[in-house]
Amino acid sequence: MSRSEAISEHSAAHRTLWLCFLICLCEGIDLQAAGVAAGGIHAEFHADAAYFGYFFSASTLGLFVGALFGGRLSDRIGRRSVLLASVCAFGLFSLLTPLAWDLGSLTWARLFTGLGLGGADGQHGDVAGRLQVGIRHGPLEGRAAMAASRHFPVHTNLSYK
């Protein structure tokens, strides 16, 4: 392997690692956004307290089902393919969430966002961990998760509108 090929491979690994970090960060921000938006949703849609149980559970249920099927699917077609499809799904439904016209459409958008989150949840750590053979992956993934979680308190001060 020539020096330029080694540098190119090293750069691609760093890009992939950063993309996996950004996916992890976006997942956390999306999960926190529901709590931040709850007051605005109550004011906008006049939702009662019982509705918020469904609203907060929809994303978690989607995450569970997405992780269950995403893991099985990734064993069949590959981790990167499932990761890419999951990121596209949670990105699309995250962008569609503000366009919800009533409480039902809002809950369905959160459920489908959760499906994408669940599909991506187990994949980004595995993709990042398989970049290089011979390095310790646990500390690397742990540092990425801690770095991502440091940014969440900053976003909790944002308002709904």
KAKA-V484220 format. One line per field, one symbol per residue. ss: DSSP state (H for helix, E for strand, - for the rest). burial: I if it has 9 or more other ideal C-beta (glycine too) atoms within 8 Angstrom, else O. Layout:
ss->???
burial->???
This chain:
ss->--HHHHHHHHHHHHHHHHHHHHHHHHHHHHHHHHHHHHHHHHHHH---HHHHHHHHHHHHHHHHHHHHHHHHHHHHH-HHHHHHHHHHHHHHHHHHH-----HHHHHHHHHHHHHHHHHHHHHHHHHHH-------HHHHHHHHHHHHH--HHHH------
burial->OOOOOIOOIOOOIOOIIOOIIOIIIIIIIIIIIIOIIIOIIIOOOOIOOOIIOIIIOIIIIIIIIIIIIIIOIIOOOOIOIIIOIIIIIIIIIIOIIOOIOOIOIIIIIIIIIIIIIIIIIIIIIIIIIOOOOOOOOOOIIOOIIOIIOOIIOOIIOOOIO
